[in-house]
Amino acid sequence: MEYTIAKDRRSLTRRGVLWLGLKCDIKCKFCYDENVDKKDKLWLPLDDAKHALEKFRFYYENEYVDFMGGEPTLHPRVFEIVGFCASIGLRPTLITHGMHLADRKRAEAFKAAGVHDFLMSIHGIGENVARLHGRDVENFDRQVQAIDNLNALEIPIRFNCILIRDNLCDLSAIVELAKSKNVKIINFLTFNPYFEWRSAPEIPFQARHSEIMQYLGPALRLCNEYRIEANVRYMPICQLKGFESHAFTGYQLPYDVHEWDYNSWYDRGLNGQPSHEWYYSASAEQKARHSYIHTEKCQNCAARNICDGFHAQYLARWGAEEAVPYSGELISDPIFYIKQQAKHEYAKGSAPFPARAVEFGPLANITQFNGTDENRAGVRVNLPATRRK
């Protein structure tokens, strides 16, 4: 895959997202889906997947799609789904722990099906990986073997890393791993207390932003030195003083080509690519949907119109003392800071369009997190709220 280095401009994302199911073979301690009973975690049927992918490509005009889990490489018809996706000009990514790609033949099968790249969940280094996964099956060694297999097959890899207290000491080592394996992009994601976590007052592995920055700051400096693109998701911009170009709250995500299109993600129904103004409004809705709020200090911050603020659960636990407002003129452009980041974007290519008109109905519960836990993608519809482990 060829990259271009974009700076001083940003493109709106053309990437959809599809949950193939929540089934998984590890038990990450921070997983959003840990408290959903196994029997209520479903695989998305092939026909539903095809319907969603066609709508992404030919109605929403998406060019890429992320396949989410659970662990999507375990879907019983994953190669058919990836192949269909590639056949209609929608470039497929799988978000995966990657361990099954240590099997060279399985990695080759994804290559043959037409996979575009893999976004690997690298949350730690060495033996710490097994502790984070809740299961020891030579986890880290298998992840490294998977990376080597994908590099040999010339399949690009990006890293995701959830920021929790248990892995902060590994952050710089994760950057060193990326450098040694030619990984160009790392996403550092603040743990979000969504779904079953949102009402938990004390989450043992959750770390304060100031605690995280003691380790994330040096890791970001390494990324800059190695020319690795580093994106920090969901952390208030003021917590990244000196690293603001890496800050991606909900207002910046539409301008990251590796992030999800709010239009197709929630099946909002606007044909093609909406305006920048539409995405700004959708970002504000996303902020409210996920319970981010502005503190009293935020009301005097120059960045308040382009920042989510703090999660309500976070404030209830630790208060607002970490908030440090920016002074100066009010900022209204979501890319004000991130346009200074040297960002890897994919070289543009051609993609087919439908030979005939296609009617697209609503995607119902296929693609998006709905308003309740019981109806989010990958969970049995109308699941009783009391059915939990």
C-alpha positions as CSV (number, residue, x, y, z in Angstrom):
1,M,0.0,0.0,0.0
2,E,1.3,3.4,-0.8
3,Y,0.9,6.3,1.6
4,T,1.0,10.0,1.0
5,I,2.0,12.3,3.9
6,A,-0.8,14.9,4.3
7,K,-0.2,18.1,6.3
8,D,-2.0,21.4,6.5
9,R,-5.2,19.8,5.2
10,R,-7.5,17.0,6.2
11,S,-9.9,14.8,4.3
12,L,-13.3,13.7,5.6
13,T,-13.3,10.0,6.3
14,R,-14.9,7.6,3.8
15,R,-14.8,4.6,6.2
16,G,-17.7,2.5,7.3
17,V,-17.8,0.1,10.2
18,L,-19.5,-3.3,10.6
19,W,-19.7,-5.5,13.7
20,L,-19.4,-9.1,12.6
21,G,-20.3,-10.3,16.0
22,L,-19.2,-10.1,19.6
23,K,-17.8,-13.6,20.0
24,C,-14.2,-13.7,21.1
25,D,-11.6,-16.2,22.4
26,I,-9.9,-14.0,24.9
27,K,-11.2,-11.9,27.9
28,C,-9.6,-8.5,27.9
29,K,-10.3,-7.0,31.3
30,F,-11.4,-3.7,29.8
31,C,-13.8,-5.2,27.2
32,Y,-17.1,-3.5,26.7
33,D,-18.9,-6.8,26.1
34,E,-17.5,-8.8,29.1
35,N,-20.9,-8.8,30.9
36,V,-23.0,-9.9,27.9
37,D,-23.7,-13.6,28.2
38,K,-21.9,-15.8,25.6
39,K,-25.2,-17.2,24.3
40,D,-26.4,-13.7,23.4
41,K,-23.4,-12.9,21.3
42,L,-24.3,-13.5,17.7
43,W,-22.5,-13.7,14.4
44,L,-23.9,-11.4,11.7
45,P,-25.4,-13.5,8.9
46,L,-23.7,-13.3,5.5
47,D,-26.7,-11.8,3.7
48,D,-27.0,-9.0,6.3
49,A,-23.3,-8.3,5.9
50,K,-23.7,-8.1,2.2
51,H,-26.7,-5.8,2.5
52,A,-24.8,-3.4,4.8
53,L,-21.6,-3.4,2.7
54,E,-23.6,-2.6,-0.5
55,K,-25.3,0.3,1.2
56,F,-21.9,1.6,2.5
57,R,-20.4,1.5,-0.9
58,F,-23.2,2.5,-3.3
59,Y,-25.4,4.7,-1.1
60,Y,-23.0,6.2,1.4
61,E,-20.1,6.1,-1.0
62,N,-17.7,4.7,1.6
63,E,-14.4,3.5,0.2
64,Y,-13.2,1.5,3.2
65,V,-14.8,-0.5,6.0
66,D,-13.6,-1.8,9.4
67,F,-14.8,-5.2,10.5
68,M,-15.3,-5.2,14.3
69,G,-15.8,-7.9,16.9
70,G,-15.5,-9.7,19.2
71,E,-12.8,-11.3,17.2
72,P,-13.9,-10.9,13.5
73,T,-11.3,-13.4,12.2
74,L,-13.3,-16.1,13.9
75,H,-16.5,-15.4,11.9
76,P,-17.4,-18.7,10.1
77,R,-17.8,-16.9,6.8
78,V,-15.3,-14.2,7.2
79,F,-13.4,-15.0,3.9
80,E,-16.6,-14.7,1.9
81,I,-17.4,-11.4,3.6
82,V,-14.0,-10.0,2.9
83,G,-14.0,-11.2,-0.6
84,F,-17.5,-9.7,-1.3
85,C,-16.4,-6.4,0.2
86,A,-13.3,-6.2,-2.0
87,S,-15.3,-7.2,-5.1
88,I,-17.5,-4.1,-4.8
89,G,-14.5,-1.7,-4.3
90,L,-14.8,-1.4,-0.5
91,R,-11.4,-1.9,1.0
92,P,-11.7,-4.2,4.1
93,T,-9.8,-3.8,7.4
94,L,-10.1,-6.3,10.3
95,I,-9.7,-5.1,13.8
96,T,-8.2,-8.1,15.6
97,H,-6.0,-9.3,18.3
98,G,-4.1,-11.0,15.5
99,M,-3.1,-14.2,17.1
100,H,-4.9,-16.4,14.5
101,L,-2.8,-14.7,11.8
102,A,0.3,-16.5,13.3
103,D,-0.9,-19.3,11.1
104,R,0.7,-18.4,7.8
105,K,-2.0,-20.2,5.7
106,R,-4.7,-18.2,7.4
107,A,-2.9,-15.0,6.8
108,E,-2.5,-16.0,3.1
109,A,-6.2,-16.8,2.9
110,F,-7.0,-13.2,4.0
111,K,-4.6,-11.9,1.4
112,A,-6.3,-14.0,-1.3
113,A,-9.7,-12.8,-0.2
114,G,-8.7,-9.2,-0.8
115,V,-8.0,-7.8,2.7
116,H,-6.7,-4.2,2.7
117,D,-5.0,-4.0,6.1
118,F,-5.2,-5.2,9.7
119,L,-5.7,-3.0,12.8
120,M,-4.1,-5.1,15.5
121,S,-4.9,-4.7,19.2
122,I,-1.4,-4.4,20.8
123,H,-2.1,-3.5,24.4
124,G,1.1,-4.7,25.9
125,I,4.5,-6.4,25.5
126,G,5.7,-9.8,26.6
127,E,4.0,-11.6,29.4
128,N,1.9,-8.6,30.2
129,V,-0.2,-9.4,27.1
130,A,-1.5,-12.7,28.6
131,R,-2.5,-10.9,31.8
132,L,-4.4,-8.3,29.8
133,H,-6.1,-10.9,27.7
134,G,-7.1,-13.0,30.7
135,R,-5.7,-16.1,28.9
136,D,-2.2,-17.4,28.3
137,V,-1.7,-19.1,24.9
138,E,1.7,-17.6,24.0
139,N,-0.2,-14.5,23.2
140,F,2.6,-12.0,22.5
141,D,4.7,-14.5,20.6
142,R,1.8,-15.3,18.4
143,Q,1.1,-11.6,17.8
144,V,4.7,-11.0,16.7
145,Q,4.6,-14.0,14.4
146,A,1.4,-12.6,12.9
147,I,3.0,-9.3,12.3
148,D,5.9,-11.0,10.6
149,N,3.5,-13.1,8.4
150,L,1.6,-10.0,7.4
151,N,4.9,-8.1,6.6
152,A,6.1,-11.0,4.5
153,L,2.7,-10.9,2.6
154,E,3.0,-7.1,2.2
155,I,-0.3,-6.6,4.1
156,P,-0.2,-3.2,6.0
157,I,-0.7,-3.2,9.8
158,R,-1.8,-0.5,12.2
159,F,-1.8,-0.7,16.0
160,N,-4.6,0.0,18.5
161,C,-3.7,0.4,22.2
162,I,-6.2,1.0,25.0
163,L,-4.7,3.2,27.7
164,I,-5.2,1.6,31.1
165,R,-3.2,1.5,34.3
166,D,-2.0,-2.0,33.6
167,N,-0.1,-1.2,30.4
168,L,1.3,2.3,30.8
169,C,4.8,1.0,31.4
170,D,4.7,-0.7,28.0
171,L,3.7,2.3,25.8
172,S,7.2,3.2,24.7
173,A,8.0,-0.4,24.1
174,I,4.9,-0.7,21.8
175,V,6.3,2.2,19.8
176,E,9.7,0.5,19.5
177,L,7.9,-2.6,18.3
178,A,6.0,-0.6,15.7
179,K,9.3,0.9,14.5
180,S,11.0,-2.5,14.3
181,K,8.1,-4.0,12.3
182,N,7.5,-1.1,9.9
183,V,4.1,-0.1,11.4
184,K,3.3,3.4,10.5
185,I,0.2,4.2,12.6
186,I,-0.6,3.8,16.3
187,N,-3.9,4.7,17.9
188,F,-3.8,5.3,21.6
189,L,-7.3,5.1,23.0
190,T,-8.4,6.4,26.4
191,F,-10.6,3.8,28.0
192,N,-14.2,4.8,27.6
193,P,-16.7,3.7,30.3
194,Y,-19.4,2.8,27.9
195,F,-22.3,0.3,28.3
196,E,-22.0,-1.8,31.4
197,W,-19.0,0.2,32.6
198,R,-20.7,3.6,32.6
199,S,-22.4,3.2,36.0
200,A,-19.3,1.8,37.7
201,P,-17.9,4.4,40.1
202,E,-14.6,2.6,40.6
203,I,-13.0,0.8,37.7
204,P,-9.7,-0.7,39.0
205,F,-7.7,-0.5,35.7
206,Q,-8.9,3.0,34.8
207,A,-6.2,5.6,35.0
208,R,-6.3,9.4,35.4
209,H,-5.3,11.5,32.3
210,S,-2.4,13.0,34.3
211,E,-1.2,9.5,35.2
212,I,-1.4,8.4,31.6
213,M,0.5,11.3,30.3
214,Q,3.6,10.5,32.4
215,Y,4.0,7.5,30.0
216,L,2.2,8.6,26.9
217,G,4.2,11.8,26.6
218,P,7.5,10.0,26.1
219,A,5.8,7.5,23.7
220,L,4.5,10.3,21.6
221,R,7.9,11.9,21.4
222,L,9.3,8.6,20.2
223,C,6.5,8.4,17.5
224,N,7.5,11.8,16.3
225,E,11.1,10.9,16.2
226,Y,10.4,7.7,14.2
227,R,7.8,9.4,12.0
228,I,5.1,7.1,13.2
229,E,1.6,8.7,13.1
230,A,0.2,8.7,16.6
231,N,-3.5,9.4,17.3
232,V,-4.8,9.8,20.8
233,R,-8.5,9.2,21.0
234,Y,-11.1,10.6,23.4
235,M,-8.7,12.5,25.8
236,P,-9.6,16.1,26.4
237,I,-7.4,18.3,24.3
238,C,-6.0,20.2,27.3
239,Q,-4.6,17.0,28.7
240,L,-2.3,16.8,25.7
241,K,-0.5,20.1,26.1
242,G,2.4,20.1,23.7
243,F,0.9,17.2,21.7
244,E,-2.4,18.8,20.6
245,S,-1.8,17.7,17.0
246,H,-2.3,14.1,18.1
247,A,-5.7,14.9,19.9
248,F,-8.8,13.3,18.3
249,T,-12.0,13.9,20.2
250,G,-15.3,13.3,18.5
251,Y,-14.9,16.6,16.7
252,Q,-11.7,15.5,15.0
253,L,-12.6,11.9,14.2
254,P,-14.4,12.8,10.9
255,Y,-11.1,14.1,9.6
256,D,-9.1,10.9,10.3
257,V,-9.3,8.7,7.2
258,H,-8.9,5.6,9.5
259,E,-11.9,6.5,11.6
260,W,-15.6,5.9,11.0
261,D,-18.1,7.9,9.0
262,Y,-20.9,9.1,11.4
263,N,-23.3,9.0,8.4
264,S,-23.0,5.3,7.6
265,W,-22.1,4.2,11.1
266,Y,-25.5,5.3,12.4
267,D,-27.3,4.8,9.1
268,R,-28.3,8.5,9.1
269,G,-29.6,8.3,5.5
270,L,-27.7,11.1,3.7
271,N,-26.6,9.9,0.3
272,G,-22.9,10.3,-0.3
273,Q,-20.7,12.6,1.7
274,P,-22.4,15.3,3.8
275,S,-21.0,18.7,4.4
276,H,-18.4,19.8,6.9
277,E,-21.2,21.5,8.8
278,W,-23.2,18.3,9.0
279,Y,-20.2,16.4,10.5
280,Y,-19.7,19.2,13.1
281,S,-23.3,18.8,14.2
282,A,-23.0,15.0,14.2
283,S,-19.9,15.3,16.4
284,A,-21.9,17.3,18.9
285,E,-24.5,14.6,18.9
286,Q,-21.8,11.9,19.4
287,K,-20.5,13.9,22.4
288,A,-24.0,13.8,24.0
289,R,-24.6,10.2,23.1
290,H,-21.5,9.0,24.9
291,S,-21.9,11.2,28.0
292,Y,-19.1,13.6,27.6
293,I,-19.6,17.0,29.3
294,H,-17.9,20.3,29.8
295,T,-16.8,21.3,33.3
296,E,-17.1,24.8,34.6
297,K,-13.5,25.4,33.6
298,C,-14.3,24.2,30.1
299,Q,-16.8,27.1,29.7
300,N,-13.9,29.5,29.6
301,C,-11.7,27.4,27.3
302,A,-10.8,28.6,23.7
303,A,-11.1,25.0,22.5
304,R,-14.5,24.3,24.0
305,N,-16.3,24.2,20.6
306,I,-13.9,21.5,19.2
307,C,-13.4,19.3,22.3
308,D,-15.7,16.7,23.9
309,G,-14.6,17.6,27.4
310,F,-14.6,14.8,30.1
311,H,-16.7,11.7,30.4
312,A,-19.4,12.0,33.1
313,Q,-18.1,8.8,34.9
314,Y,-14.6,10.2,34.9
315,L,-15.7,13.5,36.5
316,A,-17.8,11.6,39.1
317,R,-14.8,9.6,40.1
318,W,-12.0,12.2,40.0
319,G,-13.5,15.6,39.5
320,A,-12.4,18.4,37.2
321,E,-9.1,19.5,38.7
322,E,-7.1,18.3,35.7
323,A,-8.9,20.7,33.3
324,V,-6.6,23.5,32.1
325,P,-8.5,25.9,29.9
326,Y,-6.9,27.5,26.8
327,S,-6.9,31.3,26.7
328,G,-7.3,33.3,23.6
329,E,-9.7,33.6,20.7
330,L,-12.5,31.0,20.5
331,I,-11.5,28.2,18.1
332,S,-14.3,26.9,15.8
333,D,-12.3,24.8,13.3
334,P,-12.1,21.1,14.3
335,I,-8.8,20.6,12.5
336,F,-7.2,23.7,14.2
337,Y,-4.6,21.5,16.0
338,I,-4.6,18.3,14.0
339,K,-3.8,19.9,10.6
340,Q,-0.2,20.3,12.0
341,Q,0.1,16.5,12.2
342,A,2.0,14.6,9.5
343,K,-0.6,12.0,8.6
344,H,-0.5,8.9,6.5
345,E,-3.3,8.8,3.9
346,Y,-3.9,6.1,1.4
347,A,-3.1,6.7,-2.3
348,K,-6.4,7.1,-4.1
349,G,-7.5,4.4,-6.5
350,S,-10.5,3.7,-8.7
351,A,-13.5,1.7,-7.4
352,P,-16.5,0.2,-9.3
353,F,-20.0,1.6,-9.2
354,P,-23.2,-0.4,-9.5
355,A,-24.3,-1.5,-12.9
356,R,-28.0,-0.9,-11.9
357,A,-29.9,1.1,-9.4
358,V,-30.2,-0.6,-6.0
359,E,-32.8,0.1,-3.4
360,F,-31.5,0.2,0.1
361,G,-33.7,-0.2,3.2
362,P,-32.7,0.8,6.7
363,L,-29.9,-1.2,8.3
364,A,-31.9,-1.7,11.5
365,N,-29.6,-3.2,14.2
366,I,-26.9,-4.3,11.8
367,T,-24.4,-1.4,11.9
368,Q,-24.8,0.9,14.8
369,F,-24.9,1.0,18.5
370,N,-28.5,1.8,19.3
371,G,-29.7,3.7,22.3
372,T,-29.8,0.7,24.7
373,D,-27.3,-2.0,25.6
374,E,-29.8,-4.7,24.6
375,N,-30.0,-3.6,21.0
376,R,-26.4,-2.7,20.2
377,A,-24.8,-4.4,17.2
378,G,-23.8,-8.0,17.7
379,V,-26.1,-8.6,20.7
380,R,-29.4,-10.6,20.5
381,V,-32.3,-8.2,19.9
382,N,-34.6,-7.5,22.9
383,L,-32.1,-9.1,25.2
384,P,-33.5,-8.8,28.8
385,A,-31.4,-6.3,30.8
386,T,-31.2,-8.9,33.6
387,R,-29.4,-11.5,31.5
388,R,-25.8,-10.9,32.4
389,K,-23.1,-13.1,33.7
